[in-house]
Amino acid sequence: MAQALRSAAPSVADDPMTALIDFHTVTGIGDTVWQAQRLQLEALLTWQQSLASLQQELWDEWVCRWGGGVPIDG
């Protein structure tokens, strides 16, 4: 008859924080997640900067046409 063997390593149910820390340490996924979030934030900021530049250009053109003069750069 076969006997079930228990592992000496703690299971996730016994100590979830240790298992989580070990997982991040072994696989390096924590660094990967942080790097992905940083890249997403940089992409968002770049996109917002381009929209702000476009809005400023449109505002300057409106001022030149309808506002009666050249816009003052601030």
Buried (B, 14 or more C-beta within 10 A) or exposed (E): EEEEEEEEEEEEEEEEEEBEEEEBEEEEEEEEEEEEEEEEEEEEEEEEEEEEEEEEEEEBEEBEEEEEEEEEEE
